[in-house]
Amino acid sequence: MPTRRQLLSGAAIAAGAIALPGGAAYASAPADLFPIGVASGDPLPDAVILWTRLIKDGGLPRRPIEVDWQVARDERFRRIVRSGRTYARPELAHSVHVDARGLDAGREYFYRFRALGRISPTGRTRTASPGNALRFGIVNCQDLQNGYWPAYWGLAAEDLDVVLHLGDYIYEYDPASAYADRRHTTPQTLGLDQLVTLDDYRARHVQYKGDPALQAAHAAFPWIVTWDDHETENNYATLIDETDDTGAKRQTPADFAKQRAAAYQAYYEHMPIRANLRPGSADLRIFRRFDYGRLVRFNVLDTRQYRSDQPGGFSGDFGLFEAGLANTAGTLTGEDQERWLLKGLDRSPARWNVIAQQVMMSRTKFPNPTGAGPTTLANLDQWDGYAPQRTRLLQHLHDAKVANPVVLAGDIHSSWFSELKLDFDRPEQASVAVEFTATSVSSDFPAAYDAPIKALNPLLNPHVRYFDGSRRGYLRCTVNRHEWRTDARTVETIAVREAPVSTTASYTVESGTSTLVKT
């Protein structure tokens, strides 16, 4: 039997001819029909979303194209358990979303597609397990222009049940890279440093999905995805443009709604996500919930579509802590999503209750790099800009005695493992939750800030148990009924396509404690 690396690098190549029902044999997938691979996602105990997109040199006809799909227990498709036919429709860029139902819980499956006489690469997936153990990865922030993605080769070689992507799957910036083969696609309007049209967003997603390491990681496991800002535009809030945009970059809410509609549609077209898209709409609900038996409940949030504007109007949304503390009406989630979250936490049967979202919840004081004015600043694009809502949520976790709350985050291109307090000015206070913030796959963290933050965290942020801004990679979590373990898995460089992955930190949480222990 081939190794997982050999099998799932088949996201780039599917070898040999394969016999299909009806006696026909079809050649391996040509690069001009399935060039961005296959993926699966949103696993349930009995179902999973299967995804691909048809792309052909010279274009495809402007009509629906029949696509057959198969799910099997083995990689040679000798034991097919589900199959069917769907259509790749031109209005959705000939993307395919199959909600494959009637599967067994906690089981490994293999899947593939057939269209226009060709067969796709093979993907591996797994339904949600009701068992007493779970292994999953956490990734985010993969700026293609900043470097390569050796972390995804490492991720694809792991033994995982599922992968969580917490946002910034693509970046919207104009072409500019130190690596000639990593320059972004050219948007319709250069100079804005952002994407605007549906074609802009589609082309950028295709470029990112063309990376073989990312294809291998998608083909290896089901993914649960949510967006952050760069899938649309940096630091946007609801229909409010980035605070620093001026001139031609500045958009009215009506204009931004059109851009957001294009961004959301392209995201749906390229993700293995269970959602109800209305083409042309600026709204798409993606907050949702996944249960792995009575072990883990994942509450997956959207902290962009419904948030109020970042407070203070500071450039880059870095400013005074007082602005976040005074933001009593501010919300990252909107009222409806907040109620949905609290209800899901209160009624959860799970041993571990996860809030999987985008931006760091821990209060974080950053040293002021200018040396003028206040000695510390807050990132008001994070929960520090919405401190009253954070206090309300943490108080609810405490008062409702939610079992083992764990917050997951990304966005900041560095690793932060923290204990969350009702009052961050009382570090001796018992924690009400823990937070694991994953470093980026490739997006940059300023090297000059790494050492000062490490030196000052014990004084400024004593609730932070681990920080590292120097390495790129992902988190690997292993969970059972008694313990949660998180390993920081990192690479030494993103200047090359492949580099070894190593574990640079490991922390555990014992059930019932909300205390991080270094191992």
Backbone torsions as a table, in degrees:
resi	resn	phi	psi	omega
1	MET	NA	137.6	-179.9
2	PRO	-67.9	155.3	174.0
3	THR	-70.9	163.2	178.8
4	ARG	-59.8	-39.1	-179.7
5	ARG	-62.0	-43.0	179.7
6	GLN	-66.8	-43.0	-177.1
7	LEU	-67.5	-45.4	-168.9
8	LEU	-92.8	-9.3	165.0
9	SER	-72.9	-3.6	168.1
10	GLY	-64.4	-4.6	167.6
11	ALA	-61.9	-24.4	176.3
12	ALA	-96.0	-32.9	-177.7
13	ILE	-139.6	133.3	170.3
14	ALA	-113.6	114.8	-168.6
15	ALA	-87.3	140.1	168.9
16	GLY	81.1	170.3	175.6
17	ALA	-88.5	146.0	-175.9
18	ILE	-125.0	130.0	178.3
19	ALA	-78.4	136.9	-179.1
20	LEU	-123.6	165.3	178.3
21	PRO	-52.0	141.9	-178.0
22	GLY	95.7	-2.4	175.4
23	GLY	86.2	-4.0	-178.5
24	ALA	-78.7	152.0	174.7
25	ALA	-118.4	137.0	-176.9
26	TYR	-123.5	140.4	-179.4
27	ALA	-69.8	166.9	178.1
28	SER	-64.3	160.2	-172.2
29	ALA	-61.9	125.0	177.0
30	PRO	-75.6	152.8	-177.5
31	ALA	-64.6	-18.2	-177.0
32	ASP	-95.8	11.6	177.3
33	LEU	-124.1	-40.6	177.5
34	PHE	-124.5	50.9	-172.5
35	PRO	-72.3	-15.0	-179.5
36	ILE	-112.1	17.9	166.1
37	GLY	78.9	-158.8	-178.4
38	VAL	-133.0	163.2	178.7
39	ALA	-157.6	161.2	173.5
40	SER	-135.6	159.5	-177.8
41	GLY	-169.0	-179.8	179.6
42	ASP	47.8	56.1	-176.0
43	PRO	-69.4	135.9	170.2
44	LEU	-115.5	171.8	178.4
45	PRO	-59.7	-27.5	-176.2
46	ASP	-124.3	11.9	-172.9
47	ALA	-157.9	160.2	174.6
48	VAL	-156.7	147.7	175.5
49	ILE	-83.9	130.2	174.7
50	LEU	-108.4	135.2	-172.5
51	TRP	-133.0	146.1	162.9
52	THR	-160.1	174.3	173.9
53	ARG	-141.4	132.8	178.7
54	LEU	-85.6	129.9	176.9
55	ILE	-139.6	132.4	-177.4
56	LYS	-134.1	136.7	174.6
57	ASP	-55.6	130.9	-177.6
58	GLY	88.5	-7.0	175.8
59	GLY	93.4	160.1	176.7
60	LEU	-105.8	156.9	179.2
61	PRO	-63.3	149.9	179.9
62	ARG	-81.4	63.5	178.1
63	ARG	-153.5	160.1	175.2
64	PRO	-63.7	141.5	-179.5
65	ILE	-116.3	129.2	179.3
66	GLU	-65.8	134.7	177.9
67	VAL	-132.8	121.7	174.2
68	ASP	-92.7	147.2	178.4
69	TRP	-134.3	152.4	-179.5
70	GLN	-138.8	143.8	172.4
71	VAL	-124.7	130.3	-176.0
72	ALA	-134.3	161.9	177.1
73	ARG	-82.3	-15.3	-176.8
74	ASP	-131.6	157.0	-174.9
75	GLU	-71.9	-13.6	177.1
76	ARG	-95.0	1.5	176.2
77	PHE	58.8	39.2	174.3
78	ARG	-86.2	-20.6	-179.7
79	ARG	-123.5	76.5	-179.2
80	ILE	-78.2	128.6	-176.8
81	VAL	-110.1	-23.7	177.2
82	ARG	-146.5	144.9	176.9
83	SER	-157.4	164.2	180.0
84	GLY	-179.3	-172.7	-179.5
85	ARG	-133.2	138.3	175.1
86	THR	-136.9	-170.8	-178.5
87	TYR	-132.6	135.7	171.2
88	ALA	-90.9	113.8	-170.7
89	ARG	-100.7	139.7	-175.7
90	PRO	-63.0	-32.9	-178.3
91	GLU	-67.9	-15.3	174.3
92	LEU	-114.6	32.7	175.0
93	ALA	59.1	29.6	-178.8
94	HIS	55.8	34.7	172.0
95	SER	-84.3	160.7	-176.1
96	VAL	-131.4	129.2	172.6
97	HIS	-127.4	112.1	177.8
98	VAL	-110.2	123.4	173.9
99	ASP	-92.2	91.0	-175.9
100	ALA	-77.4	112.9	-174.9
101	ARG	-108.1	173.4	176.9
102	GLY	74.2	26.9	179.6
103	LEU	-95.2	166.0	178.6
104	ASP	-88.8	145.9	-177.0
105	ALA	-70.6	142.0	173.7
106	GLY	64.0	29.2	-176.1
107	ARG	-116.8	145.0	175.1
108	GLU	-80.8	137.2	176.7
109	TYR	-134.9	162.4	173.4
110	PHE	-122.1	147.9	-175.5
111	TYR	-143.9	159.3	177.2
112	ARG	-161.4	168.2	180.0
113	PHE	-125.4	158.0	173.7
114	ARG	-135.4	133.7	178.3
115	ALA	-154.9	143.8	176.3
116	LEU	50.4	38.0	177.4
117	GLY	74.3	15.2	-179.7
118	ARG	-125.0	156.9	179.4
119	ILE	-118.8	143.6	-175.2
120	SER	-79.8	169.5	165.0
121	PRO	-58.9	162.5	178.8
122	THR	-94.5	137.1	173.7
123	GLY	-114.6	156.6	176.2
124	ARG	-113.8	139.4	178.9
125	THR	-141.6	176.7	179.2
126	ARG	-153.1	134.1	175.7
127	THR	-76.4	162.5	179.9
128	ALA	-64.8	137.1	-174.5
129	SER	-98.7	141.3	173.1
130	PRO	-88.3	9.7	-170.4
131	GLY	-77.0	-169.5	-174.7
132	ASN	-106.2	15.9	177.3
133	ALA	-148.6	147.2	-178.9
134	LEU	-148.4	137.5	174.7
135	ARG	-125.9	127.3	-179.9
136	PHE	-147.1	159.7	178.4
137	GLY	-109.5	156.9	176.8
138	ILE	-128.2	125.5	179.6
139	VAL	-134.0	161.4	176.7
140	ASN	-173.2	164.5	165.8
141	CYS	58.2	83.8	-175.4
142	GLN	-123.8	70.4	178.0
143	ASP	-66.7	108.7	-175.7
144	LEU	-62.0	-34.1	-176.9
145	GLN	-72.1	-19.4	-175.0
146	ASN	-81.9	-14.8	-180.0
147	GLY	158.2	-171.9	-176.8
148	TYR	-91.2	177.7	-171.4
149	TRP	-120.9	56.8	176.6
150	PRO	-60.7	-24.0	178.6
151	ALA	-60.1	-31.7	-179.1
152	TYR	-72.4	-30.7	173.1
153	TRP	-65.2	-40.9	177.2
154	GLY	-64.2	-42.1	178.7
155	LEU	-61.3	-44.3	-177.9
156	ALA	-62.0	-26.0	-178.6
157	ALA	-87.7	-4.9	179.5
158	GLU	-74.1	167.0	173.7
159	ASP	-106.6	92.8	-171.8
160	LEU	-125.5	157.1	173.8
161	ASP	-90.9	-32.3	-175.0
162	VAL	-163.0	159.0	175.8
163	VAL	-122.4	135.3	173.8
164	LEU	-105.1	126.8	173.6
165	HIS	-109.5	120.3	-170.7
166	LEU	-101.9	20.5	169.4
167	GLY	119.4	167.4	-175.5
168	ASP	61.5	53.4	178.4
169	TYR	-71.9	-38.4	171.3
170	ILE	-123.2	167.1	171.9
171	TYR	-122.2	149.2	-169.8
172	GLU	-96.4	2.0	-169.1
173	TYR	-74.5	159.6	177.6
174	ASP	-65.0	161.8	178.9
175	PRO	-61.6	124.7	176.6
176	ALA	-174.9	103.8	-176.9
177	SER	-148.2	148.5	173.8
178	ALA	-73.5	-12.9	-178.9
179	TYR	-109.8	118.1	-173.5
180	ALA	-59.3	-32.9	-178.0
181	ASP	-90.7	10.5	178.2
182	ARG	-120.2	15.1	178.4
183	ARG	-72.8	135.9	-178.9
184	HIS	-62.0	155.0	171.1
185	THR	-59.5	153.3	-178.9
186	THR	-87.2	119.7	179.4
187	PRO	-75.1	172.3	-178.9
188	GLN	-60.2	-38.4	-179.1
189	THR	-122.4	105.8	176.0
190	LEU	-75.0	154.4	176.8
191	GLY	98.7	-19.1	177.0
192	LEU	-79.4	-22.5	-175.6
193	ASP	59.7	35.0	177.1
194	GLN	-159.0	161.6	177.1
195	LEU	-94.3	152.7	-176.2
196	VAL	-131.0	-48.2	-171.3
197	THR	-94.0	164.1	176.6
198	LEU	-60.8	-40.3	177.6
199	ASP	-62.3	-37.9	176.7
200	ASP	-57.4	-51.0	-176.2
201	TYR	-68.3	-39.8	178.7
202	ARG	-61.2	-45.6	-178.6
203	ALA	-62.5	-38.1	-179.7
204	ARG	-68.5	-41.6	177.2
205	HIS	-62.5	-41.8	178.8
206	VAL	-62.2	-41.3	178.5
207	GLN	-60.3	-47.4	-179.7
208	TYR	-65.4	-43.8	-178.5
209	LYS	-67.3	-15.7	179.2
210	GLY	-75.1	-11.1	-179.1
211	ASP	-70.3	127.1	-175.4
212	PRO	-66.0	-31.0	178.9
213	ALA	-68.0	-42.5	177.2
214	LEU	-64.8	-41.4	177.5
215	GLN	-59.9	-41.2	-179.6
216	ALA	-64.9	-40.7	179.6
217	ALA	-67.2	-37.5	175.8
218	HIS	-66.4	-40.3	-177.4
219	ALA	-73.6	-14.1	-175.5
220	ALA	-86.5	-32.6	-172.0
221	PHE	-146.5	158.9	167.1
222	PRO	-71.7	146.1	178.9
223	TRP	-116.6	146.0	167.9
224	ILE	-113.1	117.2	-171.0
225	VAL	-117.3	151.6	168.2
226	THR	-146.7	155.1	-176.9
227	TRP	-96.1	162.9	167.9
228	ASP	-119.4	-133.0	-174.1
229	ASP	-92.0	-40.8	-169.3
230	HIS	-68.9	-17.8	172.6
231	GLU	-63.1	-17.3	176.3
232	THR	-121.6	-69.0	177.7
233	GLU	-165.1	145.0	-176.0
234	ASN	-52.8	128.8	171.0
235	ASN	55.6	26.7	175.0
236	TYR	-71.0	159.0	178.7
237	ALA	-139.9	115.7	-177.6
238	THR	56.1	-112.4	175.6
239	LEU	-113.3	26.7	-178.1
240	ILE	-102.9	126.7	-176.9
241	ASP	-68.2	164.9	177.2
242	GLU	-56.3	136.5	-170.5
243	THR	-62.0	-30.2	-176.3
244	ASP	-88.4	-2.2	-178.7
245	ASP	-69.5	134.3	177.4
246	THR	-136.8	168.1	175.8
247	GLY	58.3	-132.0	-177.0
248	ALA	-66.1	-20.9	179.9
249	LYS	-75.9	-26.3	-174.1
250	ARG	-74.6	132.2	-177.0
251	GLN	-124.7	146.9	171.2
252	THR	-74.3	162.0	175.7
253	PRO	-56.2	-35.5	179.1
254	ALA	-66.6	-42.3	177.9
255	ASP	-67.8	-40.2	-179.4
256	PHE	-66.3	-32.1	177.4
257	ALA	-60.3	-37.9	177.8
258	LYS	-66.5	-42.2	178.4
259	GLN	-63.8	-43.3	-179.2
260	ARG	-65.1	-37.0	177.3
261	ALA	-61.3	-42.6	177.9
262	ALA	-64.4	-43.4	-179.1
263	ALA	-64.3	-44.1	-177.5
264	TYR	-67.9	-38.7	178.6
265	GLN	-65.7	-45.0	179.6
266	ALA	-62.8	-37.0	177.4
267	TYR	-61.8	-49.3	178.6
268	TYR	-59.0	-43.5	-176.8
269	GLU	-61.8	-23.0	-173.2
270	HIS	-115.3	11.3	-177.7
271	MET	-125.5	145.3	176.2
272	PRO	-83.0	70.5	-170.7
273	ILE	-121.9	143.5	177.7
274	ARG	-94.5	99.7	-176.9
275	ALA	-151.2	160.5	-179.0
276	ASN	-108.2	94.5	-178.8
277	LEU	-85.0	135.5	167.3
278	ARG	-111.4	103.7	-176.6
279	PRO	-52.2	133.3	-178.8
280	GLY	92.3	-11.0	179.4
281	SER	-84.8	142.7	176.9
282	ALA	-85.5	4.6	-178.2
283	ASP	-117.8	139.1	174.3
284	LEU	-154.8	112.9	-180.0
285	ARG	-76.2	121.4	176.1
286	ILE	-125.6	-0.4	173.6
287	PHE	-74.9	134.9	-170.8
288	ARG	-162.8	176.1	-169.5
289	ARG	-134.9	142.7	179.4
290	PHE	-134.2	129.3	178.4
291	ASP	-109.6	130.8	170.8
292	TYR	-107.3	81.6	-176.4
293	GLY	57.3	-136.5	177.2
294	ARG	-102.0	16.8	-178.3
295	LEU	-92.0	-56.8	-174.5
296	VAL	-134.0	134.7	167.9
297	ARG	-115.0	123.3	175.1
298	PHE	-98.2	117.1	169.7
299	ASN	-99.5	108.0	-173.0
300	VAL	-99.4	118.8	-172.1
301	LEU	-101.1	163.6	170.2
302	ASP	-122.5	105.4	-177.6
303	THR	-102.9	23.8	177.3
304	ARG	-117.6	-47.3	-169.6
305	GLN	-65.6	-29.3	-171.9
306	TYR	-116.3	1.2	-174.2
307	ARG	-74.2	151.4	169.3
308	SER	-79.7	166.9	-175.7
309	ASP	-64.1	148.9	175.1
310	GLN	-61.5	139.2	-174.5
311	PRO	-77.3	153.1	168.1
312	GLY	95.3	-27.1	-178.9
313	GLY	67.9	25.8	-179.5
314	PHE	-74.8	146.7	176.5
315	SER	-61.1	130.0	-178.6
316	GLY	69.6	5.5	-178.7
317	ASP	60.2	24.7	168.9
318	PHE	-102.3	124.4	-177.1
319	GLY	-165.5	-152.5	-172.2
320	LEU	-77.9	138.4	176.1
321	PHE	-57.2	-34.4	-176.9
322	GLU	-59.3	-30.7	179.6
323	ALA	-64.7	-39.7	177.6
324	GLY	-71.1	-38.5	179.5
325	LEU	-65.3	-32.0	-178.3
326	ALA	-85.6	-3.4	-173.9
327	ASN	-82.8	63.3	-172.9
328	THR	-67.7	-28.4	179.1
329	ALA	-93.3	-2.3	-176.0
330	GLY	-72.9	149.7	179.5
331	THR	-147.1	138.1	171.9
332	LEU	-89.8	-22.0	-169.9
333	THR	-112.5	-20.5	-166.9
334	GLY	78.5	157.7	-174.3
335	GLU	-65.7	-42.8	-176.3
336	ASP	-63.4	-45.3	-179.1
337	GLN	-68.2	-35.7	177.5
338	GLU	-62.8	-44.2	177.4
339	ARG	-62.5	-42.2	178.4
340	TRP	-59.5	-42.7	-179.8
341	LEU	-64.2	-49.4	-177.6
342	LEU	-63.1	-38.6	177.7
343	LYS	-63.4	-42.1	179.1
344	GLY	-66.9	-32.3	176.6
345	LEU	-72.7	-42.6	-176.2
346	ASP	-66.9	-34.5	-174.4
347	ARG	-100.0	11.1	-174.4
348	SER	-73.8	136.2	173.0
349	PRO	-90.9	1.8	-168.3
350	ALA	-82.3	151.7	174.0
351	ARG	-70.4	-39.0	-179.7
352	TRP	-119.5	129.0	-178.0
353	ASN	-116.1	112.0	-170.2
354	VAL	-103.7	133.8	169.3
355	ILE	-108.2	101.2	-177.6
356	ALA	-96.1	113.2	-174.8
357	GLN	-150.2	-167.3	-161.9
358	GLN	-99.1	-46.3	-166.9
359	VAL	-113.3	151.9	-171.3
360	MET	-64.1	132.4	179.7
361	MET	-88.4	-33.0	-179.2
362	SER	-56.6	136.3	171.7
363	ARG	-62.7	132.1	-173.6
364	THR	-137.0	112.9	175.6
365	LYS	-91.8	122.1	177.9
366	PHE	-102.6	136.7	176.0
367	PRO	-64.2	137.2	-179.6
368	ASN	-70.4	114.8	-175.4
369	PRO	-70.9	-17.8	-176.6
370	THR	-81.9	-23.5	-176.5
371	GLY	78.0	-5.4	179.4
372	ALA	-107.6	146.0	178.4
373	GLY	78.8	-146.9	-177.5
374	PRO	-64.9	148.6	-177.9
375	THR	-75.0	-23.1	179.8
376	THR	-130.3	152.9	178.6
377	LEU	-130.8	163.1	177.2
378	ALA	-115.8	146.2	169.4
379	ASN	-85.0	102.3	-173.4
380	LEU	-80.7	-1.2	171.1
381	ASP	-82.0	-15.0	176.9
382	GLN	-92.0	-171.5	179.5
383	TRP	-63.8	-19.4	175.7
384	ASP	-61.5	-25.8	175.8
385	GLY	-78.5	-9.5	-175.7
386	TYR	-132.5	45.9	-171.2
387	ALA	-58.3	-39.6	178.5
388	PRO	-61.5	-39.7	177.1
389	GLN	-66.8	-38.5	177.0
390	ARG	-60.2	-45.7	178.9
391	THR	-60.7	-41.6	178.9
392	ARG	-61.3	-42.6	-179.2
393	LEU	-69.0	-46.6	-179.4
394	LEU	-64.3	-37.1	176.9
395	GLN	-63.8	-37.2	178.2
396	HIS	-66.0	-42.7	177.4
397	LEU	-57.1	-40.8	-179.1
398	HIS	-70.5	-50.8	-172.8
399	ASP	-69.6	-36.9	-179.1
400	ALA	-83.8	-2.7	-179.5
401	LYS	52.4	47.5	177.2
402	VAL	-62.7	131.8	-174.9
403	ALA	-71.6	121.6	169.6
404	ASN	45.9	62.9	178.2
405	PRO	-72.9	134.8	178.8
406	VAL	-131.1	126.1	177.1
407	VAL	-100.9	134.5	174.9
408	LEU	-114.4	142.2	-177.8
409	ALA	-149.6	168.7	176.9
410	GLY	-141.4	-132.6	166.5
411	ASP	77.4	-38.9	-166.1
412	ILE	-98.0	3.8	171.7
413	HIS	63.0	31.8	-179.2
414	SER	-160.1	161.5	-178.7
415	SER	-96.7	130.5	176.1
416	TRP	-137.2	120.2	174.1
417	PHE	-111.4	119.0	-168.8
418	SER	-134.5	156.3	170.0
419	GLU	-104.7	126.3	-174.0
420	LEU	-91.9	130.9	-174.1
421	LYS	-115.3	151.6	169.9
422	LEU	-66.4	-34.3	177.5
423	ASP	-131.8	103.8	-175.9
424	PHE	-69.1	-12.3	176.1
425	ASP	-84.2	0.3	176.3
426	ARG	-122.2	79.3	-176.0
427	PRO	-62.5	-20.4	178.4
428	GLU	-75.4	-13.5	-178.1
429	GLN	-65.9	144.1	176.9
430	ALA	-61.7	143.4	179.6
431	SER	-77.3	150.8	175.9
432	VAL	-104.9	-11.9	178.5
433	ALA	-165.9	167.4	170.9
434	VAL	-117.3	157.6	179.4
435	GLU	-132.8	133.9	173.3
436	PHE	-116.3	114.6	176.8
437	THR	-105.2	121.8	-174.6
438	ALA	-86.7	143.0	172.2
439	THR	-68.4	172.9	-178.4
440	SER	-81.5	160.9	170.1
441	VAL	-72.9	-39.6	179.9
442	SER	-151.3	-16.2	-175.1
443	SER	-65.7	150.1	-166.9
444	ASP	-83.3	138.4	165.1
445	PHE	-112.8	127.5	-174.7
446	PRO	-57.5	120.4	-176.1
447	ALA	-59.5	-30.5	-177.1
448	ALA	-67.4	-20.1	-177.6
449	TYR	-89.3	-17.4	-172.5
450	ASP	-60.7	-55.4	-176.6
451	ALA	-64.6	-45.6	178.5
452	PRO	-60.7	-39.4	179.3
453	ILE	-66.7	-42.1	177.3
454	LYS	-60.0	-39.6	-178.2
455	ALA	-71.5	-35.5	-172.5
456	LEU	-96.0	-14.0	-178.2
457	ASN	-55.8	-42.5	179.5
458	PRO	-57.9	-28.9	179.3
459	LEU	-89.9	-47.8	-174.2
460	LEU	-84.0	-34.4	-173.8
461	ASN	-135.4	66.1	-174.5
462	PRO	-65.7	-15.7	178.0
463	HIS	-79.8	-9.8	176.3
464	VAL	-83.4	119.1	-177.3
465	ARG	-92.3	-21.7	-179.5
466	TYR	-153.3	137.5	174.6
467	PHE	-142.9	140.4	172.8
468	ASP	-152.8	117.3	177.1
469	GLY	-106.2	6.3	-171.8
470	SER	-94.6	-13.5	-171.9
471	ARG	-126.2	151.2	176.1
472	ARG	-104.8	155.0	179.3
473	GLY	160.8	-138.0	-176.1
474	TYR	-156.0	171.8	173.9
475	LEU	-107.7	144.8	173.7
476	ARG	-120.2	123.8	-177.1
477	CYS	-115.4	134.8	176.6
478	THR	-123.2	121.9	-170.5
479	VAL	-127.7	133.2	167.0
480	ASN	-133.2	-173.7	-174.4
481	ARG	-67.4	-20.7	-173.9
482	HIS	-105.2	-22.2	-170.6
483	GLU	-154.3	146.5	171.5
484	TRP	-115.7	127.9	178.0
485	ARG	-121.4	131.5	175.6
486	THR	-120.7	126.7	176.4
487	ASP	-110.0	130.0	171.0
488	ALA	-83.1	114.2	-177.4
489	ARG	-107.5	116.3	-170.7
490	THR	-133.2	162.7	176.4
491	VAL	-115.5	154.8	-178.4
492	GLU	-77.2	-26.1	-175.8
493	THR	-152.0	150.2	170.9
494	ILE	-115.9	18.0	179.1
495	ALA	-83.6	-6.7	178.8
496	VAL	-132.4	161.3	-176.3
497	ARG	-71.0	-34.0	-178.9
498	GLU	-127.7	135.0	177.6
499	ALA	-153.1	148.6	-178.7
500	PRO	-62.5	148.4	175.4
501	VAL	-106.1	135.9	178.0
502	SER	-135.1	162.0	177.5
503	THR	-92.1	117.6	-175.7
504	THR	-103.7	-10.5	174.4
505	ALA	-163.3	148.0	176.1
506	SER	-140.3	131.1	177.5
507	TYR	-133.7	146.8	178.4
508	THR	-122.5	157.7	173.4
509	VAL	-129.8	123.5	176.2
510	GLU	-81.5	137.0	179.5
511	SER	-52.7	129.4	177.3
512	GLY	93.0	4.3	-173.4
513	THR	-115.5	-36.8	-171.2
514	SER	53.7	38.1	178.7
515	THR	-124.3	129.4	180.0
516	LEU	-86.9	132.2	179.5
517	VAL	-124.4	124.3	177.9
518	LYS	-73.4	136.4	-179.6
519	THR	-121.9	NA	NA
